[in-house]
């Protein structure tokens, strides 16, 4: 993932919420606050690709799974 995408994700409110959730979970596991920087680096490396595929599909030329389900329901009616 390019540095440009990482910077954009760190400005995205929903992505930051996910990073803070990840920080809380990993801090609980570690028994101390791991800090936002550590949590963000870990989240970006481990989860950002899947998060972007789901929440920002237009960037990857995909459509959201929920949108696909809705389209298939409309076609079946």
N, CA, C and O atoms as a CHARMM CRD file, in Angstrom:
* protein
*
  308
    1    1 UNK  N      0.85400  -1.17500   0.00000 PROA 1      0.00000
    2    1 UNK  CA     0.00000   0.00000   0.00000 PROA 1      0.00000
    3    1 UNK  C      0.89300   1.22700   0.00000 PROA 1      0.00000
    4    1 UNK  O      1.87500   1.30100   0.73800 PROA 1      0.00000
    5    2 UNK  N      0.54400   2.16700  -0.82000 PROA 2      0.00000
    6    2 UNK  CA     1.36600   3.36600  -0.95700 PROA 2      0.00000
    7    2 UNK  C      1.19700   4.28900   0.25100 PROA 2      0.00000
    8    2 UNK  O      0.21000   4.22000   0.98300 PROA 2      0.00000
    9    3 UNK  N      2.16800   5.12800   0.42500 PROA 3      0.00000
   10    3 UNK  CA     2.14400   6.10600   1.50800 PROA 3      0.00000
   11    3 UNK  C      0.96200   7.05400   1.34800 PROA 3      0.00000
   12    3 UNK  O      0.38100   7.49900   2.33800 PROA 3      0.00000
   13    4 UNK  N      0.60400   7.36500   0.09800 PROA 4      0.00000
   14    4 UNK  CA    -0.52400   8.24800  -0.18600 PROA 4      0.00000
   15    4 UNK  C     -1.83000   7.66700   0.36300 PROA 4      0.00000
   16    4 UNK  O     -2.61700   8.38300   0.98200 PROA 4      0.00000
   17    5 UNK  N     -2.06100   6.36900   0.13600 PROA 5      0.00000
   18    5 UNK  CA    -3.27800   5.72800   0.65400 PROA 5      0.00000
   19    5 UNK  C     -3.27600   5.69200   2.17200 PROA 5      0.00000
   20    5 UNK  O     -4.31700   5.89400   2.79700 PROA 5      0.00000
   21    6 UNK  N     -2.12200   5.43700   2.77000 PROA 6      0.00000
   22    6 UNK  CA    -2.03700   5.40600   4.22900 PROA 6      0.00000
   23    6 UNK  C     -2.38500   6.77000   4.80700 PROA 6      0.00000
   24    6 UNK  O     -3.11200   6.86400   5.79700 PROA 6      0.00000
   25    7 UNK  N     -1.86900   7.82000   4.19200 PROA 7      0.00000
   26    7 UNK  CA    -2.17100   9.16900   4.66700 PROA 7      0.00000
   27    7 UNK  C     -3.65600   9.48000   4.52400 PROA 7      0.00000
   28    7 UNK  O     -4.24800  10.10200   5.40600 PROA 7      0.00000
   29    8 UNK  N     -4.26100   9.05000   3.41600 PROA 8      0.00000
   30    8 UNK  CA    -5.70100   9.27100   3.21900 PROA 8      0.00000
   31    8 UNK  C     -6.51100   8.51700   4.25500 PROA 8      0.00000
   32    8 UNK  O     -7.49100   9.04500   4.78000 PROA 8      0.00000
   33    9 UNK  N     -6.11400   7.28400   4.55700 PROA 9      0.00000
   34    9 UNK  CA    -6.83100   6.50900   5.56600 PROA 9      0.00000
   35    9 UNK  C     -6.73500   7.15800   6.94100 PROA 9      0.00000
   36    9 UNK  O     -7.70800   7.15400   7.69500 PROA 9      0.00000
   37   10 UNK  N     -5.59700   7.70500   7.27000 PROA 10     0.00000
   38   10 UNK  CA    -5.42800   8.33700   8.57900 PROA 10     0.00000
   39   10 UNK  C     -6.22400   9.64200   8.69200 PROA 10     0.00000
   40   10 UNK  O     -6.38300  10.17300   9.79100 PROA 10     0.00000
   41   11 UNK  N     -6.71900  10.15600   7.57900 PROA 11     0.00000
   42   11 UNK  CA    -7.58900  11.33700   7.58600 PROA 11     0.00000
   43   11 UNK  C     -9.06300  10.94900   7.52400 PROA 11     0.00000
   44   11 UNK  O     -9.93800  11.79900   7.68400 PROA 11     0.00000
   45   12 UNK  N     -9.33900   9.65900   7.29100 PROA 12     0.00000
   46   12 UNK  CA   -10.70700   9.16400   7.17600 PROA 12     0.00000
   47   12 UNK  C    -11.25500   8.86300   8.57100 PROA 12     0.00000
   48   12 UNK  O    -10.68300   8.05800   9.30700 PROA 12     0.00000
   49   13 UNK  N    -12.36100   9.51000   8.93200 PROA 13     0.00000
   50   13 UNK  CA   -12.92900   9.38100  10.27900 PROA 13     0.00000
   51   13 UNK  C    -13.26200   7.92800  10.62400 PROA 13     0.00000
   52   13 UNK  O    -12.98500   7.47600  11.73500 PROA 13     0.00000
   53   14 UNK  N    -13.84700   7.20400   9.68700 PROA 14     0.00000
   54   14 UNK  CA   -14.22800   5.81100   9.96000 PROA 14     0.00000
   55   14 UNK  C    -12.99900   4.92500  10.12400 PROA 14     0.00000
   56   14 UNK  O    -12.99800   4.02200  10.96100 PROA 14     0.00000
   57   15 UNK  N    -11.97200   5.16800   9.35000 PROA 15     0.00000
   58   15 UNK  CA   -10.73400   4.39400   9.47900 PROA 15     0.00000
   59   15 UNK  C    -10.08300   4.66800  10.83400 PROA 15     0.00000
   60   15 UNK  O     -9.59100   3.74500  11.48300 PROA 15     0.00000
   61   16 UNK  N    -10.07900   5.92300  11.26000 PROA 16     0.00000
   62   16 UNK  CA    -9.50500   6.27700  12.55700 PROA 16     0.00000
   63   16 UNK  C    -10.29700   5.61500  13.68700 PROA 16     0.00000
   64   16 UNK  O     -9.71300   5.18900  14.68300 PROA 16     0.00000
   65   17 UNK  N    -11.62000   5.52700  13.54000 PROA 17     0.00000
   66   17 UNK  CA   -12.43500   4.82100  14.53100 PROA 17     0.00000
   67   17 UNK  C    -12.02000   3.35200  14.61300 PROA 17     0.00000
   68   17 UNK  O    -11.93300   2.78900  15.70400 PROA 17     0.00000
   69   18 UNK  N    -11.76600   2.73700  13.46500 PROA 18     0.00000
   70   18 UNK  CA   -11.32200   1.34300  13.44300 PROA 18     0.00000
   71   18 UNK  C     -9.94500   1.19400  14.08200 PROA 18     0.00000
   72   18 UNK  O     -9.69200   0.23200  14.80600 PROA 18     0.00000
   73   19 UNK  N     -9.06800   2.13700  13.81500 PROA 19     0.00000
   74   19 UNK  CA    -7.73300   2.09800  14.41700 PROA 19     0.00000
   75   19 UNK  C     -7.83700   2.23300  15.93600 PROA 19     0.00000
   76   19 UNK  O     -7.14100   1.53000  16.66800 PROA 19     0.00000
   77   20 UNK  N     -8.69900   3.12800  16.41000 PROA 20     0.00000
   78   20 UNK  CA    -8.88600   3.27400  17.85500 PROA 20     0.00000
   79   20 UNK  C     -9.48400   2.01500  18.47500 PROA 20     0.00000
   80   20 UNK  O     -9.12600   1.64400  19.59300 PROA 20     0.00000
   81   21 UNK  N    -10.39000   1.35800  17.75800 PROA 21     0.00000
   82   21 UNK  CA   -10.94500   0.08400  18.23300 PROA 21     0.00000
   83   21 UNK  C     -9.82600  -0.96200  18.30800 PROA 21     0.00000
   84   21 UNK  O     -9.72900  -1.71500  19.27700 PROA 21     0.00000
   85   22 UNK  N     -9.00000  -0.99500  17.29000 PROA 22     0.00000
   86   22 UNK  CA    -7.86400  -1.92000  17.25400 PROA 22     0.00000
   87   22 UNK  C     -6.90000  -1.60200  18.40800 PROA 22     0.00000
   88   22 UNK  O     -6.38100  -2.50700  19.06200 PROA 22     0.00000
   89   23 UNK  N     -6.67200  -0.30800  18.64600 PROA 23     0.00000
   90   23 UNK  CA    -5.80900   0.11100  19.75800 PROA 23     0.00000
   91   23 UNK  C     -6.33400  -0.41000  21.08200 PROA 23     0.00000
   92   23 UNK  O     -5.57100  -0.91900  21.90300 PROA 23     0.00000
   93   24 UNK  N     -7.63000  -0.28300  21.28700 PROA 24     0.00000
   94   24 UNK  CA    -8.22900  -0.74200  22.54400 PROA 24     0.00000
   95   24 UNK  C     -8.04900  -2.24800  22.70700 PROA 24     0.00000
   96   24 UNK  O     -7.63400  -2.71500  23.76800 PROA 24     0.00000
   97   25 UNK  N     -8.36300  -3.00800  21.65400 PROA 25     0.00000
   98   25 UNK  CA    -8.25800  -4.46900  21.71800 PROA 25     0.00000
   99   25 UNK  C     -6.81500  -4.89600  21.98600 PROA 25     0.00000
  100   25 UNK  O     -6.55700  -5.71100  22.87200 PROA 25     0.00000
  101   26 UNK  N     -5.89000  -4.34600  21.22500 PROA 26     0.00000
  102   26 UNK  CA    -4.48400  -4.74100  21.38400 PROA 26     0.00000
  103   26 UNK  C     -3.90800  -4.25700  22.71100 PROA 26     0.00000
  104   26 UNK  O     -3.04600  -4.92000  23.28700 PROA 26     0.00000
  105   27 UNK  N     -4.37000  -3.11800  23.20000 PROA 27     0.00000
  106   27 UNK  CA    -3.93300  -2.62900  24.50700 PROA 27     0.00000
  107   27 UNK  C     -4.42700  -3.55400  25.61800 PROA 27     0.00000
  108   27 UNK  O     -3.69700  -3.83200  26.56900 PROA 27     0.00000
  109   28 UNK  N     -5.66000  -4.02700  25.49500 PROA 28     0.00000
  110   28 UNK  CA    -6.19100  -4.98700  26.47100 PROA 28     0.00000
  111   28 UNK  C     -5.34900  -6.26200  26.48400 PROA 28     0.00000
  112   28 UNK  O     -5.03700  -6.79800  27.54800 PROA 28     0.00000
  113   29 UNK  N     -4.98700  -6.73700  25.30300 PROA 29     0.00000
  114   29 UNK  CA    -4.15600  -7.94300  25.20600 PROA 29     0.00000
  115   29 UNK  C     -2.78600  -7.71600  25.84200 PROA 29     0.00000
  116   29 UNK  O     -2.25900  -8.58700  26.53400 PROA 29     0.00000
  117   30 UNK  N     -2.21400  -6.52900  25.59700 PROA 30     0.00000
  118   30 UNK  CA    -0.87200  -6.22600  26.08900 PROA 30     0.00000
  119   30 UNK  C     -0.85800  -5.84500  27.57200 PROA 30     0.00000
  120   30 UNK  O      0.18100  -5.92700  28.22600 PROA 30     0.00000
  121   31 UNK  N     -1.99700  -5.43500  28.09100 PROA 31     0.00000
  122   31 UNK  CA    -2.06600  -5.02400  29.49100 PROA 31     0.00000
  123   31 UNK  C     -1.64600  -3.58500  29.71700 PROA 31     0.00000
  124   31 UNK  O     -1.48800  -3.15400  30.85900 PROA 31     0.00000
  125   32 UNK  N     -1.46300  -2.83700  28.63500 PROA 32     0.00000
  126   32 UNK  CA    -1.13300  -1.41300  28.71900 PROA 32     0.00000
  127   32 UNK  C     -1.49000  -0.75400  27.39600 PROA 32     0.00000
  128   32 UNK  O     -1.67600  -1.42400  26.38000 PROA 32     0.00000
  129   33 UNK  N     -1.58300   0.57100  27.42600 PROA 33     0.00000
  130   33 UNK  CA    -1.91900   1.32100  26.21100 PROA 33     0.00000
  131   33 UNK  C     -0.75500   1.24200  25.22800 PROA 33     0.00000
  132   33 UNK  O      0.36400   1.64100  25.55000 PROA 33     0.00000
  133   34 UNK  N     -1.02000   0.72900  24.03600 PROA 34     0.00000
  134   34 UNK  CA     0.03700   0.59700  23.03300 PROA 34     0.00000
  135   34 UNK  C      0.23500   1.88900  22.24800 PROA 34     0.00000
  136   34 UNK  O      1.22900   2.03100  21.53600 PROA 34     0.00000
  137   35 UNK  N     -0.68900   2.82200  22.36700 PROA 35     0.00000
  138   35 UNK  CA    -0.58200   4.11000  21.69200 PROA 35     0.00000
  139   35 UNK  C     -1.14100   4.07600  20.27500 PROA 35     0.00000
  140   35 UNK  O     -1.22100   3.02900  19.63400 PROA 35     0.00000
  141   36 UNK  N     -1.52300   5.26400  19.81400 PROA 36     0.00000
  142   36 UNK  CA    -2.14900   5.36400  18.49300 PROA 36     0.00000
  143   36 UNK  C     -1.17600   5.03300  17.37300 PROA 36     0.00000
  144   36 UNK  O     -1.55300   4.37800  16.40100 PROA 36     0.00000
  145   37 UNK  N      0.06600   5.47500  17.49500 PROA 37     0.00000
  146   37 UNK  CA     1.03000   5.23900  16.41600 PROA 37     0.00000
  147   37 UNK  C      1.27300   3.74400  16.20000 PROA 37     0.00000
  148   37 UNK  O      1.24900   3.26800  15.06500 PROA 37     0.00000
  149   38 UNK  N      1.50200   3.01600  17.26900 PROA 38     0.00000
  150   38 UNK  CA     1.71200   1.56500  17.15900 PROA 38     0.00000
  151   38 UNK  C      0.46800   0.88900  16.61000 PROA 38     0.00000
  152   38 UNK  O      0.55400   0.03100  15.73200 PROA 38     0.00000
  153   39 UNK  N     -0.69300   1.28300  17.13300 PROA 39     0.00000
  154   39 UNK  CA    -1.94800   0.68100  16.67700 PROA 39     0.00000
  155   39 UNK  C     -2.20100   0.99100  15.20400 PROA 39     0.00000
  156   39 UNK  O     -2.64200   0.12000  14.45400 PROA 39     0.00000
  157   40 UNK  N     -1.92800   2.21500  14.79100 PROA 40     0.00000
  158   40 UNK  CA    -2.18600   2.58300  13.39800 PROA 40     0.00000
  159   40 UNK  C     -1.24900   1.83800  12.45300 PROA 40     0.00000
  160   40 UNK  O     -1.68400   1.36800  11.40100 PROA 40     0.00000
  161   41 UNK  N      0.02000   1.72400  12.80800 PROA 41     0.00000
  162   41 UNK  CA     0.95600   0.98400  11.95400 PROA 41     0.00000
  163   41 UNK  C      0.53500  -0.48100  11.82600 PROA 41     0.00000
  164   41 UNK  O      0.57300  -1.05500  10.73800 PROA 41     0.00000
  165   42 UNK  N      0.13600  -1.07300  12.94500 PROA 42     0.00000
  166   42 UNK  CA    -0.29500  -2.47100  12.93700 PROA 42     0.00000
  167   42 UNK  C     -1.57600  -2.64300  12.12400 PROA 42     0.00000
  168   42 UNK  O     -1.68300  -3.56300  11.31200 PROA 42     0.00000
  169   43 UNK  N     -2.55100  -1.75000  12.34500 PROA 43     0.00000
  170   43 UNK  CA    -3.82800  -1.83800  11.62300 PROA 43     0.00000
  171   43 UNK  C     -3.62200  -1.63500  10.12800 PROA 43     0.00000
  172   43 UNK  O     -4.19000  -2.36400   9.31500 PROA 43     0.00000
  173   44 UNK  N     -2.80800  -0.64100   9.76500 PROA 44     0.00000
  174   44 UNK  CA    -2.55200  -0.38500   8.34900 PROA 44     0.00000
  175   44 UNK  C     -1.92800  -1.60100   7.67400 PROA 44     0.00000
  176   44 UNK  O     -2.27200  -1.93100   6.54000 PROA 44     0.00000
  177   45 UNK  N     -1.02300  -2.25500   8.36200 PROA 45     0.00000
  178   45 UNK  CA    -0.35100  -3.42600   7.79300 PROA 45     0.00000
  179   45 UNK  C     -1.27400  -4.63800   7.71800 PROA 45     0.00000
  180   45 UNK  O     -1.28500  -5.36100   6.72200 PROA 45     0.00000
  181   46 UNK  N     -2.05000  -4.85500   8.78300 PROA 46     0.00000
  182   46 UNK  CA    -2.83800  -6.08900   8.87000 PROA 46     0.00000
  183   46 UNK  C     -4.24500  -6.00500   8.30200 PROA 46     0.00000
  184   46 UNK  O     -4.73900  -6.98700   7.74600 PROA 46     0.00000
  185   47 UNK  N     -4.91100  -4.84600   8.42800 PROA 47     0.00000
  186   47 UNK  CA    -6.33500  -4.79300   8.13200 PROA 47     0.00000
  187   47 UNK  C     -6.78000  -3.76000   7.10500 PROA 47     0.00000
  188   47 UNK  O     -7.91800  -3.81200   6.63800 PROA 47     0.00000
  189   48 UNK  N     -5.91200  -2.82600   6.74400 PROA 48     0.00000
  190   48 UNK  CA    -6.36100  -1.72200   5.88500 PROA 48     0.00000
  191   48 UNK  C     -6.81000  -2.19400   4.50000 PROA 48     0.00000
  192   48 UNK  O     -7.76600  -1.64800   3.95000 PROA 48     0.00000
  193   49 UNK  N     -6.15300  -3.17500   3.94100 PROA 49     0.00000
  194   49 UNK  CA    -6.51700  -3.66700   2.60100 PROA 49     0.00000
  195   49 UNK  C     -7.95600  -4.18600   2.59500 PROA 49     0.00000
  196   49 UNK  O     -8.75100  -3.81200   1.73300 PROA 49     0.00000
  197   50 UNK  N     -8.28100  -5.03600   3.54400 PROA 50     0.00000
  198   50 UNK  CA    -9.64500  -5.58100   3.62000 PROA 50     0.00000
  199   50 UNK  C    -10.65700  -4.47700   3.92400 PROA 50     0.00000
  200   50 UNK  O    -11.76100  -4.47600   3.37900 PROA 50     0.00000
  201   51 UNK  N    -10.28100  -3.53800   4.79300 PROA 51     0.00000
  202   51 UNK  CA   -11.18100  -2.44400   5.13600 PROA 51     0.00000
  203   51 UNK  C    -11.46900  -1.58500   3.90700 PROA 51     0.00000
  204   51 UNK  O    -12.61300  -1.20200   3.66100 PROA 51     0.00000
  205   52 UNK  N    -10.42900  -1.28900   3.14600 PROA 52     0.00000
  206   52 UNK  CA   -10.60700  -0.48600   1.93200 PROA 52     0.00000
  207   52 UNK  C    -11.43500  -1.23500   0.88600 PROA 52     0.00000
  208   52 UNK  O    -12.27600  -0.63400   0.21600 PROA 52     0.00000
  209   53 UNK  N    -11.20400  -2.53600   0.74200 PROA 53     0.00000
  210   53 UNK  CA   -11.98700  -3.31900  -0.21200 PROA 53     0.00000
  211   53 UNK  C    -13.47100  -3.24200   0.11200 PROA 53     0.00000
  212   53 UNK  O    -14.30600  -3.21500  -0.79200 PROA 53     0.00000
  213   54 UNK  N    -13.80000  -3.20500   1.39500 PROA 54     0.00000
  214   54 UNK  CA   -15.20400  -3.16900   1.79700 PROA 54     0.00000
  215   54 UNK  C    -15.77500  -1.75200   1.80400 PROA 54     0.00000
  216   54 UNK  O    -16.87000  -1.52200   1.29000 PROA 54     0.00000
  217   55 UNK  N    -15.04500  -0.80800   2.38000 PROA 55     0.00000
  218   55 UNK  CA   -15.58000   0.54600   2.57900 PROA 55     0.00000
  219   55 UNK  C    -15.27900   1.52100   1.44500 PROA 55     0.00000
  220   55 UNK  O    -15.93200   2.55800   1.33100 PROA 55     0.00000
  221   56 UNK  N    -14.30200   1.19900   0.61300 PROA 56     0.00000
  222   56 UNK  CA   -13.93200   2.09800  -0.47400 PROA 56     0.00000
  223   56 UNK  C    -13.77500   1.29600  -1.77100 PROA 56     0.00000
  224   56 UNK  O    -12.73100   1.37600  -2.41800 PROA 56     0.00000
  225   57 UNK  N    -14.79000   0.53100  -2.15700 PROA 57     0.00000
  226   57 UNK  CA   -14.64300  -0.35200  -3.31400 PROA 57     0.00000
  227   57 UNK  C    -14.39500   0.38100  -4.62300 PROA 57     0.00000
  228   57 UNK  O    -13.76200  -0.17000  -5.52300 PROA 57     0.00000
  229   58 UNK  N    -14.87800   1.60200  -4.74700 PROA 58     0.00000
  230   58 UNK  CA   -14.68100   2.35500  -5.98100 PROA 58     0.00000
  231   58 UNK  C    -13.20300   2.59300  -6.24900 PROA 58     0.00000
  232   58 UNK  O    -12.80700   2.73800  -7.40500 PROA 58     0.00000
  233   59 UNK  N    -12.38800   2.63700  -5.21800 PROA 59     0.00000
  234   59 UNK  CA   -10.94700   2.82100  -5.38500 PROA 59     0.00000
  235   59 UNK  C    -10.30200   1.58800  -6.00300 PROA 59     0.00000
  236   59 UNK  O     -9.26800   1.68400  -6.66400 PROA 59     0.00000
  237   60 UNK  N    -10.92600   0.41600  -5.78200 PROA 60     0.00000
  238   60 UNK  CA   -10.37300  -0.84300  -6.26500 PROA 60     0.00000
  239   60 UNK  C    -11.18200  -1.43700  -7.41300 PROA 60     0.00000
  240   60 UNK  O    -10.93100  -2.56800  -7.82900 PROA 60     0.00000
  241   61 UNK  N    -12.14800  -0.68300  -7.92500 PROA 61     0.00000
  242   61 UNK  CA   -12.96600  -1.16400  -9.02900 PROA 61     0.00000
  243   61 UNK  C    -13.95100  -2.24700  -8.63400 PROA 61     0.00000
  244   61 UNK  O    -14.37400  -3.04400  -9.47200 PROA 61     0.00000
  245   62 UNK  N    -14.31900  -2.28000  -7.35300 PROA 62     0.00000
  246   62 UNK  CA   -15.25000  -3.28400  -6.85500 PROA 62     0.00000
  247   62 UNK  C    -16.53600  -2.59800  -6.41700 PROA 62     0.00000
  248   62 UNK  O    -16.61700  -1.37200  -6.34500 PROA 62     0.00000
  249   63 UNK  N    -17.53300  -3.41700  -6.12700 PROA 63     0.00000
  250   63 UNK  CA   -18.75600  -2.90500  -5.52600 PROA 63     0.00000
  251   63 UNK  C    -18.90000  -3.52900  -4.15900 PROA 63     0.00000
  252   63 UNK  O    -18.37100  -4.61200  -3.90900 PROA 63     0.00000
  253   64 UNK  N    -19.61600  -2.85600  -3.26400 PROA 64     0.00000
  254   64 UNK  CA   -19.80400  -3.37700  -1.91300 PROA 64     0.00000
  255   64 UNK  C    -20.61800  -4.66600  -1.95100 PROA 64     0.00000
  256   64 UNK  O    -21.52900  -4.79400  -2.76900 PROA 64     0.00000
  257   65 UNK  N    -20.30200  -5.62600  -1.07600 PROA 65     0.00000
  258   65 UNK  CA   -21.09400  -6.84700  -1.00200 PROA 65     0.00000
  259   65 UNK  C    -22.56600  -6.55500  -0.73500 PROA 65     0.00000
  260   65 UNK  O    -23.43500  -7.19600  -1.32600 PROA 65     0.00000
  261   66 UNK  N    -22.85800  -5.60500   0.14100 PROA 66     0.00000
  262   66 UNK  CA   -24.24900  -5.27100   0.43700 PROA 66     0.00000
  263   66 UNK  C    -24.95400  -4.73800  -0.80500 PROA 66     0.00000
  264   66 UNK  O    -26.12600  -5.03600  -1.03600 PROA 66     0.00000
  265   67 UNK  N    -24.25000  -3.96300  -1.58700 PROA 67     0.00000
  266   67 UNK  CA   -24.83500  -3.42900  -2.81500 PROA 67     0.00000
  267   67 UNK  C    -25.11100  -4.56400  -3.80400 PROA 67     0.00000
  268   67 UNK  O    -26.12900  -4.54900  -4.49500 PROA 67     0.00000
  269   68 UNK  N    -24.22400  -5.52900  -3.87200 PROA 68     0.00000
  270   68 UNK  CA   -24.43600  -6.67800  -4.75800 PROA 68     0.00000
  271   68 UNK  C    -25.66200  -7.46400  -4.34700 PROA 68     0.00000
  272   68 UNK  O    -26.42700  -7.89900  -5.20700 PROA 68     0.00000
  273   69 UNK  N    -25.87000  -7.65800  -3.04400 PROA 69     0.00000
  274   69 UNK  CA   -27.03600  -8.39300  -2.54600 PROA 69     0.00000
  275   69 UNK  C    -28.31300  -7.65700  -2.90600 PROA 69     0.00000
  276   69 UNK  O    -29.28900  -8.26800  -3.34100 PROA 69     0.00000
  277   70 UNK  N    -28.30700  -6.34100  -2.72300 PROA 70     0.00000
  278   70 UNK  CA   -29.49000  -5.54800  -3.04100 PROA 70     0.00000
  279   70 UNK  C    -29.81000  -5.63600  -4.53200 PROA 70     0.00000
  280   70 UNK  O    -30.97600  -5.75900  -4.90600 PROA 70     0.00000
  281   71 UNK  N    -28.80400  -5.57600  -5.37200 PROA 71     0.00000
  282   71 UNK  CA   -29.01500  -5.67900  -6.81400 PROA 71     0.00000
  283   71 UNK  C    -29.58300  -7.03300  -7.18500 PROA 71     0.00000
  284   71 UNK  O    -30.48300  -7.12100  -8.02100 PROA 71     0.00000
  285   72 UNK  N    -29.06500  -8.09700  -6.57000 PROA 72     0.00000
  286   72 UNK  CA   -29.55800  -9.42900  -6.90400 PROA 72     0.00000
  287   72 UNK  C    -30.99800  -9.62400  -6.43500 PROA 72     0.00000
  288   72 UNK  O    -31.77600 -10.32500  -7.08100 PROA 72     0.00000
  289   73 UNK  N    -31.35200  -8.99600  -5.30100 PROA 73     0.00000
  290   73 UNK  CA   -32.74200  -9.08200  -4.81300 PROA 73     0.00000
  291   73 UNK  C    -33.68500  -8.36900  -5.77400 PROA 73     0.00000
  292   73 UNK  O    -34.78800  -8.85000  -6.03400 PROA 73     0.00000
  293   74 UNK  N    -33.26000  -7.23300  -6.30000 PROA 74     0.00000
  294   74 UNK  CA   -34.10200  -6.49100  -7.23800 PROA 74     0.00000
  295   74 UNK  C    -34.29300  -7.27200  -8.53200 PROA 74     0.00000
  296   74 UNK  O    -35.37900  -7.25600  -9.11100 PROA 74     0.00000
  297   75 UNK  N    -33.25900  -7.94700  -8.98300 PROA 75     0.00000
  298   75 UNK  CA   -33.35700  -8.72100 -10.22500 PROA 75     0.00000
  299   75 UNK  C    -34.28200  -9.90700 -10.06200 PROA 75     0.00000
  300   75 UNK  O    -34.95000 -10.29800 -11.02000 PROA 75     0.00000
  301   76 UNK  N    -34.34300 -10.50000  -8.85400 PROA 76     0.00000
  302   76 UNK  CA   -35.15000 -11.69000  -8.65800 PROA 76     0.00000
  303   76 UNK  C    -36.64100 -11.37500  -8.51500 PROA 76     0.00000
  304   76 UNK  O    -37.47100 -12.28200  -8.57900 PROA 76     0.00000
  305   77 UNK  N    -36.98600 -10.10600  -8.32300 PROA 77     0.00000
  306   77 UNK  CA   -38.40500  -9.74600  -8.15000 PROA 77     0.00000
  307   77 UNK  C    -39.09300  -9.53600  -9.46900 PROA 77     0.00000
  308   77 UNK  O    -40.28400  -9.22900  -9.50100 PROA 77     0.00000
